[in-house]
C-alpha cells in the first residue's frame, strides 16, 4: 500500500467510522441518562445494569480515540516522512511500503467486535449467577431462556466472527459441522467457509455492534432482569 492509497482509501473509511462511533457514544450516553432518570440508586451503587453501558462506552471511546489520533497523524504535513523515518520497519523502507496502516484499521475493527462482545458476556454471566440459570451452555443462550431477547442465529454469527479474530481473519470452526454456513445480516450474506476469510467492512462492524447493544438493552429492560436487586458490577 502506497502513501497515495492511504490518503485515498483509508482516510475516508476512518472518517466515516469516527462519525458512527460518535453516534454510538451518544446512544450509550442516552442509556446512562435513562438510568439517571429511572434508577438513580443503581448508578450510585455501581449496579451492573448501567455499569454494562459504561463498560461498553469505554470500548467505543477507545476505538474512537485510536481512529481520531490516526486521522490527526495522517492530516499532518509530510506525515509520510515521519512514518518512514520513525515507524516504518527497516525491511520495508526499500520499497516505501505503508501497508502497516491497514493493521490499525484491523485493530479497531477487531477491538470493537471483541470488546463489546466481552462486555455483554460479562453482563450475561452476572444475570446467570444471580438468577441461577444453567451454566453448561453459552451465556447468551442461557439468558435467552429467561428473556428471549437474543436471536440465536445472530449469536452464532458473532461467535463465528470472534473465531476468525483468533485465526487471522479466517474461518476455522471448532465443530466440523460448521465448516460452511451463511448468515444474512441487514440484507447482506456473510458466508463462512472453512479456511477462507470473510468480508467484513467497517459499516458491517458498526451495524453488528449496534445490534449487539440493542439486544443488550432489550435484555436489561426485560421484567425478570429489571426486578433483580442492586448487584455490584464487575469492573
QUIBELNOR-V114582 format. One record per pair of residues at least 12 apart in sequence whose ideal C-beta (glycine too) atoms are under 8 Angstrom apart, sorted by the first residue. I is the first residue (numbers start at 1). J is the second residue. D is the distance in Angstrom with one decimal. If there is no record, write none. Layout:
i = [I,I]
j = [J,J]
d = [D,D]
//
This chain:
i = [1,1,1,1,1,2,2,3,3,3,5,6,6,6,7,10,10,10,10,11,11,13,13,14,14,14,14,14,15,16,16,17,17,17,17,18,18,18,18,20,20,20,21,21,21,21,21,22,24,24,24,24,24,25,25,25,25,27,27,28,28,28,28,28,29,31,31,31,32,32,32,32,35,35,35,41,42,45,45,46,46,46,47,47,47,47,48,48,48,48,48,48,49,49,49,49,51,51,51,52,52,52,52,52,52,52,53,54,55,55,55,55,56,56,56,56,56,56,59,59,59,59,59,60,60,62,62,63,63,63,63,66,66,66,66,67,70,70,80,83,84,87,88,105,106,109,109,109,110,112,112,112,113,113,113,113,113,113,113,114,114,116,116,116,117,117,117,120,120,120,120,121,121,122,123,123,123,124,124,124,124,124,125,126,126,126,127,127,127,127,127,128,128,130,130,131,131,131,133,133,138,138,140,140,141,143,146,146,146,147,147,147,147,147,149,149,149,149,150,150,151,153,154,154,154,154,156,156,157,157,157,157,158,158,160,160,160,160,160,160,161,161,161,164,164,169,169,170,170,170,171,171,171,171,171,171,171,172,172,173,173,176,178,179,179,180,180,180,185,185,185,185,186,186,188,190]
j = [97,98,99,101,102,96,98,80,96,98,98,74,98,101,74,74,101,102,105,71,74,105,202,67,70,71,74,105,71,202,203,67,108,202,206,64,67,68,71,202,203,206,60,63,64,67,206,64,60,206,209,210,213,57,60,61,64,210,213,53,56,57,60,213,57,50,53,217,50,53,54,57,49,50,53,230,230,230,232,232,233,235,230,231,232,233,123,126,231,232,233,234,123,220,225,226,233,234,235,119,120,122,123,216,220,233,216,233,119,122,233,235,115,116,119,120,213,216,111,112,115,116,119,112,116,111,115,108,111,112,115,104,107,108,111,108,101,104,98,98,96,100,100,202,169,200,202,205,165,205,206,209,158,161,162,165,205,208,209,162,165,209,212,213,158,162,212,140,212,215,216,139,140,234,216,219,220,139,140,142,143,219,139,231,233,234,143,146,219,225,228,142,143,228,231,146,224,228,145,146,155,159,152,155,155,219,222,224,225,218,219,222,224,225,215,218,219,222,215,219,215,183,183,185,211,215,181,183,183,185,190,208,208,212,173,178,181,183,192,198,198,200,208,197,198,197,198,195,196,197,192,193,194,195,196,197,198,194,195,192,194,194,192,193,194,192,193,194,204,207,208,211,204,207,204,204]
d = [6.9,5.3,3.7,6.9,6.4,7.3,6.2,4.5,7.5,5.5,7.5,6.7,5.3,5.5,7.2,7.6,5.9,7.3,6.4,6.6,5.7,6.7,5.7,5.0,6.0,5.3,7.9,7.1,6.5,6.8,7.5,5.4,7.0,5.0,7.1,6.2,5.1,6.0,7.0,7.7,7.7,4.3,5.7,6.0,4.1,6.8,7.6,6.9,5.3,7.1,6.6,6.8,7.3,6.6,5.3,6.5,6.8,8.0,7.0,5.1,6.1,4.5,6.5,7.3,7.3,7.5,4.4,6.7,5.9,5.8,6.8,7.6,6.8,4.0,8.0,6.8,6.2,5.0,7.4,5.7,5.2,7.5,5.0,6.1,7.2,6.4,6.2,4.9,5.2,6.9,4.1,7.0,7.9,5.1,7.7,8.0,3.1,7.9,6.8,6.5,7.3,7.7,4.3,6.5,6.7,7.4,8.0,7.8,4.4,7.1,7.6,7.3,8.0,5.6,4.9,7.5,6.6,7.8,7.1,7.1,3.8,5.6,6.4,7.7,7.8,7.0,7.6,5.0,5.6,5.3,7.9,7.1,7.1,5.6,7.8,5.9,7.7,5.5,7.0,6.9,7.0,8.0,7.4,7.5,8.0,6.9,6.4,5.1,5.0,5.6,7.6,5.6,7.4,5.8,6.6,6.8,6.3,6.7,7.2,6.3,5.8,5.3,5.6,7.2,6.0,6.1,6.8,7.7,6.1,7.9,5.3,5.2,7.4,5.7,6.7,7.9,7.5,3.7,5.8,7.2,4.8,7.8,5.4,6.3,7.7,6.6,5.3,7.5,7.7,6.1,7.5,5.3,6.5,5.5,5.7,6.3,7.3,7.3,6.8,6.3,6.8,7.5,7.9,4.8,6.9,6.4,7.5,5.5,7.6,7.5,5.2,4.2,6.5,6.4,5.9,4.3,4.4,6.1,5.6,7.1,7.4,6.4,7.9,7.4,6.7,7.5,7.8,7.4,4.6,6.4,6.9,8.0,7.0,6.9,7.0,7.4,7.1,7.9,5.3,8.0,7.3,6.9,7.4,7.2,6.0,4.6,7.3,6.2,6.5,5.3,4.5,6.1,5.8,7.0,5.9,7.4,6.4,6.4,7.0,7.5,6.7,8.0,7.4,7.3,4.0,7.0,5.4,6.9,7.6,7.3,7.1,7.9,7.9,5.4,7.1,7.9]
//
